[in-house]
Amino acid sequence: MVERFRIVRFLACLAFAPAFFGCAATQKHESTGEYVDDSVLTTKVKAAILDEATLKTLQINVETFKGVVQLSGFVDSEDHAARAGEVAAHIQGVKEVKNDLVAK
């Protein structure tokens, strides 16, 4: 009976182990907390760009991974691309900005 209980306990541990490791972050995957933080950063950057009157926000895509914000899309000039990068860089929590905006 004790042996059977020990086997059941071992199998239960094996069943629950992926749940604990599934939330861990790796180089290519975010933890749940990092994903939420990045979503908040993306929203803040989009809102800041929306507040900037000179930028066409519908043509600027914002993606965030582990605090690194990537801007992509099209803007009217190099000045607008630089301004979008500056706006994103001033958001608290942004570690780095990769500005891939293209001037038309």
Contact map, one row per residue, 1 for C-alpha under 8 A:
11111000000000000000000000000000000000000000000000000000000000000000000000000000000000000000000000000000
11111100000000000000000000000000000000000000000000000000000000000000000000000000000000000000000000000000
11111110000000000000000000000000000000000000000000000000000000000000000000000000000000000000000000000000
11111111000000000000000000000000000000000000000000000000000000000000000000000000000000000000000000000000
11111111100000000000000000000000000000000000000000000000000000000000000000000000000000000000000000000000
01111111110000000000000000000000000000000000000000000000000000000000000000000000000000000000000000000000
00111111111000000000000000000000000000000000000000000000000000000000000000000000000000000000000000000000
00011111111100000000000000000000000000000000000000000000000000000000000000000000000000000000000000000000
00001111111110000000000000000000000000000000000000000000000000000000000000000000000000000000000000000000
00000111111111000000000000000000000000000000000000000000000000000000000000000000000000000000000000000000
00000011111111100000000000000000000000000000000000000000000000000000000000000000000000000000000000000000
00000001111111110000000000000000000000000000000000000000000000000000000000000000000000000000000000000000
00000000111111111000000000000000000000000000000000000000000000000000000000000000000000000000000000000000
00000000011111111100000000000000000000000000000000000000000000000000000000000000000000000000000000000000
00000000001111111100000000000000000000000000000000000000000000000000000000000000000000000000000000000000
00000000000111111111000000000000000000000000000000000000000000000000000000000000000000000000000000000000
00000000000011111111100000000000000000000000000000000000000000000000000000000000000000000000000000000000
00000000000001111111110000000000000000000000000000000000000000000000000000000000000000000000000000000000
00000000000000011111111000000000000000000000000000000000000000000000000000000000000000000000000000000000
00000000000000011111111100000000000000000000000000000000000000000000000000000000000000000000000000000000
00000000000000001111111100000000000000000000000000000000000000000000000000000000000000000000000000000000
00000000000000000111111100000000000000000000000000000000000000000000000000000000000000000000000000000000
00000000000000000011111110000011000000000000000000000000000000000000000000000000000000000000000000000000
00000000000000000001111111000110000000000000000000000000000000000000000000000000000000000000000000000000
00000000000000000000001111111110000000000000000000000000000000000000000000000000000000000000000000000000
00000000000000000000000111111110000000000000000000000000000000000000000000000000000000000000000000000000
00000000000000000000000011111100000000000000000000000000000000000000000000000000000000000000000000000000
00000000000000000000000011111100000000000000000000000000000000000000000000000000000000000000000000000000
00000000000000000000000011111110000000000000000000000000000000000000000000000000000000000000000000000000
00000000000000000000000111111111111000000000000000000000000000001100000000000000000000000000000000000000
00000000000000000000001111001111111000000000000000000000000000000000000000000000000000000000000000000000
00000000000000000000001000000111111100000000000000000000000000000000000000000000000000000000000000000000
00000000000000000000000000000111111110000000000000000000000000000000000000000000000000000000000000000000
00000000000000000000000000000111111111000000000000000000000000000100000000000000000000000000000000000000
00000000000000000000000000000111111111100000000000000000000000001100000000000000000000000000000000000000
00000000000000000000000000000001111111110000000000000000000000000000000000000000000000000000000000000000
00000000000000000000000000000000111111111000000000000000000000000010000000000000000000000000000000000000
00000000000000000000000000000000011111111100000000000000000000011110000000000000000000000000000000000000
00000000000000000000000000000000001111111110000000000000000000010000000000000000000000000000000000000000
00000000000000000000000000000000000111111111000000000000000000000000000000000000000000000000000000000000
00000000000000000000000000000000000011111111100000000000000000010010000000000000000000000010110000000000
00000000000000000000000000000000000001111111110000000000000001110000100000000000000000000000000000000000
00000000000000000000000000000000000000111111111000000000000000000000000000000000000000000000000000000000
00000000000000000000000000000000000000011111111100000000000000000000000000000000000000000010000000000000
00000000000000000000000000000000000000001111111110000000000001000000000000000000000000110010000000000000
00000000000000000000000000000000000000000111111111000000100001000000000000000000000000000000000000000000
00000000000000000000000000000000000000000011111111100000000000000000000000000000000000000000000000000000
00000000000000000000000000000000000000000001111111110000000000000000000000000000000000110000000000000000
00000000000000000000000000000000000000000000111111110010100000000000000000000000000100110000000000000000
00000000000000000000000000000000000000000000011111111011100000000000000000000000000000000000000000000000
00000000000000000000000000000000000000000000001111111000000000000000000000000000000000000000000000000000
00000000000000000000000000000000000000000000000111111110000000000000000000000000000000000000000000000000
00000000000000000000000000000000000000000000000001111111000000000000000000000000000000000000000000000000
00000000000000000000000000000000000000000000000000011111000000000000000000000001000000000000000000000000
00000000000000000000000000000000000000000000000011011111100000000000000000100001000100000000000000000000
00000000000000000000000000000000000000000000000001001111111100000000000000100000000000000000000000000000
00000000000000000000000000000000000000000000010011000011111110000000000000000000000000000000000000000000
00000000000000000000000000000000000000000000000000000001111110000000000000000000000000000000000000000000
00000000000000000000000000000000000000000000000000000001111110000000000011100000000000000000000000000000
00000000000000000000000000000000000000000000000000000001111111000000001111100000000000000000000000001000
00000000000000000000000000000000000000000000000000000000111111100000011110000000000000000000000000000000
00000000000000000000000000000000000000000100110000000000000111110000111100000000000000000000000000000000
00000000000000000000000000000000000000000100000000000000000011111000111000000000000000000000000000000000
00000000000000000000000000000000000001101100000000000000000001111111110000000000000000000000000000000000
00000000000000000000000000000100001001000000000000000000000000111111100000000000000000000000000000000000
00000000000000000000000000000100011001000000000000000000000000011111000000000000000000000000000000000000
00000000000000000000000000000000000011001000000000000000000000011111100000000000000000000000111100000000
00000000000000000000000000000000000000000000000000000000000000011111110000000000000000000000011111000000
00000000000000000000000000000000000000000100000000000000000001111011111000000000000000010000011111000000
00000000000000000000000000000000000000000000000000000000000011110001111100000000000000000000000011110000
00000000000000000000000000000000000000000000000000000000000111100000111110000000000010000000000011111000
00000000000000000000000000000000000000000000000000000000000111000000011111000000000000000000000000111100
00000000000000000000000000000000000000000000000000000000001110000000001111100000000000000000000000011100
00000000000000000000000000000000000000000000000000000000001100000000000111110000000000000000000000001111
00000000000000000000000000000000000000000000000000000011001100000000000011111101100000000000000000001111
00000000000000000000000000000000000000000000000000000000000000000000000001111101000000000000000000000011
00000000000000000000000000000000000000000000000000000000000000000000000000111111100000000000000000000011
00000000000000000000000000000000000000000000000000000000000000000000000000111111110000000000000000000110
00000000000000000000000000000000000000000000000000000000000000000000000000001111111000000000000000000000
00000000000000000000000000000000000000000000000000000110000000000000000000111111111100000000000000000000
00000000000000000000000000000000000000000000000000000000000000000000000000101111111110000000000000101110
00000000000000000000000000000000000000000000000000000000000000000000000000000111111111000000000000000000
00000000000000000000000000000000000000000000000000000000000000000000000000000011111111100000000000000000
00000000000000000000000000000000000000000000000010000010000000000000000000000001111111110000000000000000
00000000000000000000000000000000000000000000000000000000000000000000001000000000111111111000000011100000
00000000000000000000000000000000000000000000000000000000000000000000000000000000011111111100000000000000
00000000000000000000000000000000000000000000100110000000000000000000000000000000001111111110000000000000
00000000000000000000000000000000000000000000100110000000000000000000100000000000000111111110010010000000
00000000000000000000000000000000000000000000000000000000000000000000000000000000000011111110011110000000
00000000000000000000000000000000000000000000000000000000000000000000000000000000000001111111010000000000
00000000000000000000000000000000000000001001100000000000000000000000000000000000000000111111110000000000
00000000000000000000000000000000000000000000000000000000000000000000000000000000000000000111110000000000
00000000000000000000000000000000000000001000000000000000000000000010000000000000000000000011111000000000
00000000000000000000000000000000000000001000000000000000000000000011100000000000000000011111111110000000
00000000000000000000000000000000000000000000000000000000000000000011100000000000000000001000111110000000
00000000000000000000000000000000000000000000000000000000000000000011100000000000000000001000011111000000
00000000000000000000000000000000000000000000000000000000000000000001111000000000000010011000011111100000
00000000000000000000000000000000000000000000000000000000000000000001111000000000000010000000000111110000
00000000000000000000000000000000000000000000000000000000000000000000011100000000100010000000000011111000
00000000000000000000000000000000000000000000000000000000000000000000011110000000000000000000000001111100
00000000000000000000000000000000000000000000000000000000000100000000001111100000100000000000000000111110
00000000000000000000000000000000000000000000000000000000000000000000000111100100100000000000000000011111
00000000000000000000000000000000000000000000000000000000000000000000000001111100100000000000000000001111
00000000000000000000000000000000000000000000000000000000000000000000000001111000000000000000000000000111
